[in-house]
Amino acid sequence: MTLRPRLLDTIAVLAGALLAPAAATAQSATPEPGAWQYSATLYGYLPSISGNTAFPADSGGVPINISAQQIIDSLKMTFMGTLEANNGRWGAFTDIVYVNLGHTKTGSRDFTIGDIGLPVGTTSDLGLDFKATVWTLAGEYRVASDPGLTVDAIAGTRMLDLKQRLNWTITGSIGPLDPVNRTGKAEADQTVWDGIVGVRGRYAFGAQREWSVPFYLDLGAGQSTMTWQAATGIGYGFKWGELSALYRWLDYDMKSGKAIQGVRMSGPQVGATFRW
């Protein structure tokens, strides 16, 4: 069985499991078309980032392979936000995450050269810059609407744009690398577009249903082999909107032969949503 049928089967099972209990409550509280309603969310997302990249190191095609998780630990710049519009059952949203991270690590052994690993006694001063833009654009359809539970089915697209730059100065044996490349720099850039489907919603509770558990799940594929994103946490509502604290996951598996072989982000997210 190929990956694409397995992915579609997984989507169907997850969507069915989430939507079936909610659909029974949707008949009597379906929102009617009318005035558009809007919301904007500003949030801070502080993920840990992992992934593997093979940087081209010489004209012979020998790569330097690194794990971003072992090197990146400094945030330089970030921007995140979500806009949403709804009218009755129908709606749409867009979400953007931009992160710029980097760090220089001296005497590191968190890399390999080509396919032979790292020679004994070899270390390197590594400087890695990592820039990522994740843009999601999707439509949504309300399948369950109840004072205590809302669930939307979503479908759309997500773009991941990655730019990585590595600087290195190797001490000790450099294995199959040409000696002239003991010191060097290389870049690895990649942009992928994927179609996504999923569900999002919230379960509200409390005396005035001011507390809620928001949830989000999507799965997709296209120019990547597979991508998925999930988030859940706790929210507290006010007349003007909501404050929330979530934990968010984002994962990409890239197709074989690409310099960037995979990216994973996970971490806490705190935000404020304004509605009008």
C-alpha positions as a Markdown table, in Angstrom:
| # | Residue | x | y | z |
|---|---|---|---|---|
| 1 | Met | 0.0 | 0.0 | 0.0 |
| 2 | Thr | 1.3 | 3.4 | -0.9 |
| 3 | Leu | 1.5 | 6.4 | 1.5 |
| 4 | Arg | -1.2 | 8.4 | -0.2 |
| 5 | Pro | -4.0 | 5.8 | 0.4 |
| 6 | Arg | -2.8 | 5.3 | 4.0 |
| 7 | Leu | -2.9 | 9.1 | 4.5 |
| 8 | Leu | -6.5 | 9.3 | 3.2 |
| 9 | Asp | -7.6 | 6.4 | 5.3 |
| 10 | Thr | -6.0 | 8.1 | 8.4 |
| 11 | Ile | -7.8 | 11.3 | 7.6 |
| 12 | Ala | -11.2 | 9.6 | 7.2 |
| 13 | Val | -10.8 | 7.7 | 10.5 |
| 14 | Leu | -9.7 | 10.7 | 12.5 |
| 15 | Ala | -12.4 | 13.0 | 11.0 |
| 16 | Gly | -15.1 | 10.4 | 11.6 |
| 17 | Ala | -14.0 | 9.9 | 15.2 |
| 18 | Leu | -14.1 | 13.6 | 15.9 |
| 19 | Leu | -17.2 | 14.6 | 13.9 |
| 20 | Ala | -19.6 | 11.7 | 14.7 |
| 21 | Pro | -20.2 | 12.5 | 18.4 |
| 22 | Ala | -20.7 | 16.2 | 17.5 |
| 23 | Ala | -23.0 | 15.8 | 14.6 |
| 24 | Ala | -25.8 | 14.5 | 16.8 |
| 25 | Thr | -26.0 | 17.9 | 18.5 |
| 26 | Ala | -25.9 | 20.0 | 15.4 |
| 27 | Gln | -29.5 | 19.9 | 14.1 |
| 28 | Ser | -31.1 | 22.4 | 16.5 |
| 29 | Ala | -28.4 | 25.0 | 16.7 |
| 30 | Thr | -27.2 | 25.6 | 13.2 |
| 31 | Pro | -26.0 | 29.2 | 12.7 |
| 32 | Glu | -28.1 | 31.1 | 10.0 |
| 33 | Pro | -26.5 | 33.2 | 7.3 |
| 34 | Gly | -26.5 | 36.9 | 8.1 |
| 35 | Ala | -24.0 | 39.6 | 9.0 |
| 36 | Trp | -20.3 | 38.6 | 8.7 |
| 37 | Gln | -18.4 | 38.0 | 11.9 |
| 38 | Tyr | -14.7 | 38.5 | 12.2 |
| 39 | Ser | -11.9 | 37.6 | 14.6 |
| 40 | Ala | -8.2 | 38.3 | 14.8 |
| 41 | Thr | -5.7 | 36.5 | 17.0 |
| 42 | Leu | -2.2 | 37.7 | 18.0 |
| 43 | Tyr | -0.1 | 35.0 | 19.7 |
| 44 | Gly | 3.3 | 34.0 | 20.7 |
| 45 | Tyr | 4.5 | 30.6 | 19.7 |
| 46 | Leu | 7.8 | 29.4 | 21.1 |
| 47 | Pro | 8.5 | 26.0 | 19.5 |
| 48 | Ser | 11.4 | 23.7 | 19.8 |
| 49 | Ile | 12.6 | 22.9 | 16.3 |
| 50 | Ser | 14.2 | 19.7 | 15.0 |
| 51 | Gly | 14.9 | 18.3 | 11.6 |
| 52 | Asn | 17.8 | 17.1 | 9.4 |
| 53 | Thr | 19.4 | 18.9 | 6.6 |
| 54 | Ala | 22.2 | 17.8 | 4.2 |
| 55 | Phe | 24.2 | 21.0 | 3.2 |
| 56 | Pro | 26.2 | 20.7 | 0.0 |
| 57 | Ala | 29.8 | 21.1 | 1.1 |
| 58 | Asp | 31.9 | 20.6 | -2.0 |
| 59 | Ser | 31.7 | 20.3 | -5.8 |
| 60 | Gly | 31.9 | 16.5 | -5.4 |
| 61 | Gly | 28.5 | 16.4 | -3.7 |
| 62 | Val | 29.8 | 15.4 | -0.3 |
| 63 | Pro | 27.3 | 16.9 | 2.2 |
| 64 | Ile | 27.6 | 18.1 | 5.8 |
| 65 | Asn | 24.6 | 16.7 | 7.7 |
| 66 | Ile | 23.3 | 18.5 | 10.8 |
| 67 | Ser | 20.4 | 18.2 | 13.2 |
| 68 | Ala | 18.8 | 21.7 | 13.8 |
| 69 | Gln | 17.7 | 20.6 | 17.3 |
| 70 | Gln | 21.3 | 20.2 | 18.4 |
| 71 | Ile | 22.3 | 23.7 | 17.3 |
| 72 | Ile | 19.4 | 26.2 | 17.3 |
| 73 | Asp | 18.6 | 27.9 | 20.6 |
| 74 | Ser | 18.3 | 31.6 | 20.0 |
| 75 | Leu | 15.3 | 33.5 | 18.7 |
| 76 | Lys | 16.1 | 36.5 | 16.5 |
| 77 | Met | 12.6 | 37.5 | 15.2 |
| 78 | Thr | 9.1 | 36.2 | 15.1 |
| 79 | Phe | 5.6 | 37.1 | 13.9 |
| 80 | Met | 2.4 | 35.2 | 14.2 |
| 81 | Gly | -1.3 | 35.8 | 13.7 |
| 82 | Thr | -4.7 | 34.5 | 12.5 |
| 83 | Leu | -7.6 | 36.2 | 10.8 |
| 84 | Glu | -11.0 | 34.5 | 10.5 |
| 85 | Ala | -14.4 | 35.4 | 8.9 |
| 86 | Asn | -17.7 | 33.6 | 9.3 |
| 87 | Asn | -21.2 | 33.8 | 7.9 |
| 88 | Gly | -23.6 | 31.1 | 9.0 |
| 89 | Arg | -22.2 | 27.7 | 8.4 |
| 90 | Trp | -19.4 | 28.9 | 6.2 |
| 91 | Gly | -16.2 | 30.6 | 7.0 |
| 92 | Ala | -12.5 | 31.0 | 6.1 |
| 93 | Phe | -9.3 | 31.7 | 8.0 |
| 94 | Thr | -5.7 | 32.3 | 7.4 |
| 95 | Asp | -2.8 | 31.8 | 9.8 |
| 96 | Ile | 0.9 | 32.8 | 9.4 |
| 97 | Val | 3.9 | 31.9 | 11.5 |
| 98 | Tyr | 7.4 | 33.4 | 10.8 |
| 99 | Val | 10.4 | 32.5 | 12.9 |
| 100 | Asn | 14.0 | 33.5 | 12.5 |
| 101 | Leu | 16.4 | 31.6 | 14.7 |
| 102 | Gly | 20.1 | 30.9 | 14.9 |
| 103 | His | 23.1 | 30.1 | 17.0 |
| 104 | Thr | 26.9 | 29.5 | 16.8 |
| 105 | Lys | 28.2 | 26.4 | 18.5 |
| 106 | Thr | 32.0 | 25.9 | 19.1 |
| 107 | Gly | 33.7 | 22.5 | 19.3 |
| 108 | Ser | 30.6 | 20.7 | 18.2 |
| 109 | Arg | 30.3 | 17.1 | 17.0 |
| 110 | Asp | 26.6 | 17.4 | 16.1 |
| 111 | Phe | 27.2 | 16.8 | 12.4 |
| 112 | Thr | 28.4 | 14.1 | 10.0 |
| 113 | Ile | 30.4 | 14.3 | 6.8 |
| 114 | Gly | 29.0 | 12.4 | 3.8 |
| 115 | Asp | 28.0 | 8.8 | 4.5 |
| 116 | Ile | 30.9 | 7.8 | 6.7 |
| 117 | Gly | 29.9 | 9.6 | 10.0 |
| 118 | Leu | 32.4 | 11.7 | 11.9 |
| 119 | Pro | 36.1 | 10.8 | 12.2 |
| 120 | Val | 37.4 | 10.5 | 15.8 |
| 121 | Gly | 38.7 | 13.7 | 17.2 |
| 122 | Thr | 37.0 | 15.9 | 14.6 |
| 123 | Thr | 35.0 | 18.9 | 15.8 |
| 124 | Ser | 33.7 | 22.0 | 14.2 |
| 125 | Asp | 32.5 | 25.6 | 15.0 |
| 126 | Leu | 29.0 | 25.6 | 13.5 |
| 127 | Gly | 26.9 | 28.7 | 12.8 |
| 128 | Leu | 23.3 | 28.0 | 11.7 |
| 129 | Asp | 20.6 | 30.5 | 10.7 |
| 130 | Phe | 17.1 | 29.1 | 10.3 |
| 131 | Lys | 14.2 | 31.0 | 8.8 |
| 132 | Ala | 10.7 | 29.5 | 8.4 |
| 133 | Thr | 7.4 | 30.9 | 7.2 |
| 134 | Val | 4.3 | 28.7 | 7.6 |
| 135 | Trp | 1.1 | 30.0 | 5.9 |
| 136 | Thr | -2.2 | 28.2 | 6.1 |
| 137 | Leu | -5.3 | 29.3 | 4.1 |
| 138 | Ala | -8.5 | 27.3 | 4.5 |
| 139 | Gly | -12.3 | 27.3 | 4.2 |
| 140 | Glu | -14.5 | 25.9 | 6.9 |
| 141 | Tyr | -18.0 | 24.4 | 7.2 |
| 142 | Arg | -19.8 | 24.2 | 10.6 |
| 143 | Val | -20.9 | 20.6 | 11.1 |
| 144 | Ala | -21.8 | 20.9 | 14.8 |
| 145 | Ser | -23.1 | 24.0 | 16.6 |
| 146 | Asp | -24.3 | 23.7 | 20.2 |
| 147 | Pro | -23.8 | 26.0 | 23.2 |
| 148 | Gly | -21.3 | 23.6 | 24.6 |
| 149 | Leu | -19.6 | 22.3 | 21.4 |
| 150 | Thr | -18.7 | 23.6 | 17.9 |
| 151 | Val | -16.9 | 21.7 | 15.2 |
| 152 | Asp | -15.9 | 22.9 | 11.8 |
| 153 | Ala | -14.6 | 20.7 | 8.9 |
| 154 | Ile | -11.7 | 22.5 | 7.1 |
| 155 | Ala | -10.0 | 22.2 | 3.8 |
| 156 | Gly | -7.3 | 24.3 | 2.2 |
| 157 | Thr | -3.6 | 24.6 | 1.6 |
| 158 | Arg | -0.4 | 25.2 | 3.6 |
| 159 | Met | 2.9 | 26.6 | 2.5 |
| 160 | Leu | 6.2 | 26.0 | 4.2 |
| 161 | Asp | 9.1 | 28.2 | 3.1 |
| 162 | Leu | 12.5 | 27.3 | 4.7 |
| 163 | Lys | 15.8 | 29.1 | 4.4 |
| 164 | Gln | 18.9 | 27.7 | 6.2 |
| 165 | Arg | 22.5 | 28.8 | 6.2 |
| 166 | Leu | 25.4 | 26.9 | 7.7 |
| 167 | Asn | 28.9 | 28.2 | 8.4 |
| 168 | Trp | 31.6 | 25.8 | 9.5 |
| 169 | Thr | 35.2 | 25.6 | 10.5 |
| 170 | Ile | 36.4 | 22.0 | 11.0 |
| 171 | Thr | 39.2 | 20.9 | 13.2 |
| 172 | Gly | 40.7 | 17.4 | 12.8 |
| 173 | Ser | 40.1 | 15.0 | 9.9 |
| 174 | Ile | 37.5 | 16.1 | 7.4 |
| 175 | Gly | 37.1 | 12.7 | 5.8 |
| 176 | Pro | 36.1 | 12.8 | 2.2 |
| 177 | Leu | 35.9 | 16.6 | 2.0 |
| 178 | Asp | 38.5 | 18.4 | 0.0 |
| 179 | Pro | 40.9 | 20.2 | 2.4 |
| 180 | Val | 40.0 | 23.6 | 0.9 |
| 181 | Asn | 36.5 | 23.1 | 2.4 |
| 182 | Arg | 37.7 | 22.8 | 6.0 |
| 183 | Thr | 36.1 | 26.3 | 6.3 |
| 184 | Gly | 33.0 | 27.1 | 4.3 |
| 185 | Lys | 29.4 | 28.0 | 4.1 |
| 186 | Ala | 26.3 | 26.6 | 2.3 |
| 187 | Glu | 22.6 | 27.3 | 2.0 |
| 188 | Ala | 19.6 | 25.0 | 1.8 |
| 189 | Asp | 16.3 | 26.5 | 0.7 |
| 190 | Gln | 13.0 | 24.8 | 0.1 |
| 191 | Thr | 9.3 | 25.8 | -0.5 |
| 192 | Val | 6.5 | 23.2 | -0.4 |
| 193 | Trp | 2.8 | 23.5 | -0.9 |
| 194 | Asp | 0.4 | 20.9 | 0.4 |
| 195 | Gly | -3.4 | 20.4 | 0.4 |
| 196 | Ile | -4.8 | 19.9 | 3.9 |
| 197 | Val | -8.1 | 18.7 | 5.5 |
| 198 | Gly | -9.1 | 18.5 | 9.1 |
| 199 | Val | -11.3 | 19.7 | 12.0 |
| 200 | Arg | -11.3 | 22.6 | 14.4 |
| 201 | Gly | -13.6 | 23.6 | 17.2 |
| 202 | Arg | -14.1 | 24.1 | 21.0 |
| 203 | Tyr | -15.8 | 22.5 | 23.9 |
| 204 | Ala | -17.2 | 25.2 | 26.3 |
| 205 | Phe | -17.9 | 24.7 | 30.0 |
| 206 | Gly | -18.3 | 26.7 | 33.2 |
| 207 | Ala | -21.3 | 28.6 | 34.7 |
| 208 | Gln | -21.4 | 31.0 | 31.7 |
| 209 | Arg | -19.5 | 28.7 | 29.4 |
| 210 | Glu | -16.6 | 31.2 | 29.8 |
| 211 | Trp | -14.0 | 28.4 | 29.8 |
| 212 | Ser | -13.3 | 26.3 | 26.7 |
| 213 | Val | -11.0 | 23.7 | 25.3 |
| 214 | Pro | -10.1 | 24.6 | 21.7 |
| 215 | Phe | -8.8 | 21.9 | 19.4 |
| 216 | Tyr | -7.3 | 21.7 | 15.9 |
| 217 | Leu | -6.1 | 18.9 | 13.7 |
| 218 | Asp | -5.2 | 18.7 | 10.0 |
| 219 | Leu | -3.4 | 16.3 | 7.7 |
| 220 | Gly | -2.1 | 16.8 | 4.2 |
| 221 | Ala | 0.3 | 16.0 | 1.4 |
| 222 | Gly | 1.4 | 17.4 | -1.9 |
| 223 | Gln | 4.9 | 18.6 | -2.5 |
| 224 | Ser | 5.9 | 17.1 | 0.9 |
| 225 | Thr | 5.3 | 13.4 | 1.6 |
| 226 | Met | 3.1 | 14.2 | 4.6 |
| 227 | Thr | 2.4 | 17.1 | 6.9 |
| 228 | Trp | 0.2 | 17.4 | 10.0 |
| 229 | Gln | -0.6 | 20.0 | 12.6 |
| 230 | Ala | -2.4 | 19.8 | 15.9 |
| 231 | Ala | -3.2 | 22.1 | 18.8 |
| 232 | Thr | -5.2 | 22.1 | 22.0 |
| 233 | Gly | -5.3 | 23.8 | 25.4 |
| 234 | Ile | -7.5 | 26.1 | 27.5 |
| 235 | Gly | -9.3 | 29.4 | 26.8 |
| 236 | Tyr | -11.2 | 31.9 | 28.8 |
| 237 | Gly | -13.8 | 34.2 | 27.1 |
| 238 | Phe | -14.6 | 37.8 | 27.6 |
| 239 | Lys | -17.1 | 40.1 | 25.9 |
| 240 | Trp | -14.4 | 41.3 | 23.5 |
| 241 | Gly | -12.9 | 37.9 | 22.8 |
| 242 | Glu | -10.7 | 35.3 | 24.4 |
| 243 | Leu | -7.3 | 34.6 | 26.0 |
| 244 | Ser | -5.9 | 31.1 | 25.4 |
| 245 | Ala | -2.9 | 28.9 | 26.2 |
| 246 | Leu | -2.3 | 26.0 | 23.9 |
| 247 | Tyr | 0.3 | 23.4 | 22.9 |
| 248 | Arg | 0.9 | 23.2 | 19.2 |
| 249 | Trp | 2.6 | 20.6 | 17.0 |
| 250 | Leu | 3.7 | 20.9 | 13.3 |
| 251 | Asp | 5.4 | 18.2 | 11.4 |
| 252 | Tyr | 6.7 | 17.8 | 7.8 |
| 253 | Asp | 8.2 | 14.7 | 6.2 |
| 254 | Met | 9.9 | 15.7 | 2.9 |
| 255 | Lys | 10.3 | 13.6 | -0.2 |
| 256 | Ser | 13.5 | 11.7 | -0.7 |
| 257 | Gly | 16.4 | 13.4 | -2.5 |
| 258 | Lys | 15.7 | 16.8 | -0.9 |
| 259 | Ala | 18.4 | 18.7 | 1.1 |
| 260 | Ile | 15.9 | 19.4 | 3.9 |
| 261 | Gln | 14.7 | 16.0 | 5.0 |
| 262 | Gly | 12.2 | 16.9 | 7.7 |
| 263 | Val | 11.0 | 19.6 | 10.0 |
| 264 | Arg | 9.3 | 19.3 | 13.4 |
| 265 | Met | 8.0 | 22.2 | 15.6 |
| 266 | Ser | 6.3 | 21.8 | 19.0 |
| 267 | Gly | 5.8 | 24.1 | 21.9 |
| 268 | Pro | 3.5 | 26.4 | 23.9 |
| 269 | Gln | 1.4 | 29.1 | 22.4 |
| 270 | Val | -0.3 | 32.0 | 24.2 |
| 271 | Gly | -2.6 | 34.4 | 22.4 |
| 272 | Ala | -5.4 | 36.9 | 22.5 |
| 273 | Thr | -8.4 | 36.8 | 20.2 |
| 274 | Phe | -10.5 | 39.9 | 19.3 |
| 275 | Arg | -14.0 | 39.4 | 17.8 |
| 276 | Trp | -16.3 | 41.9 | 16.1 |
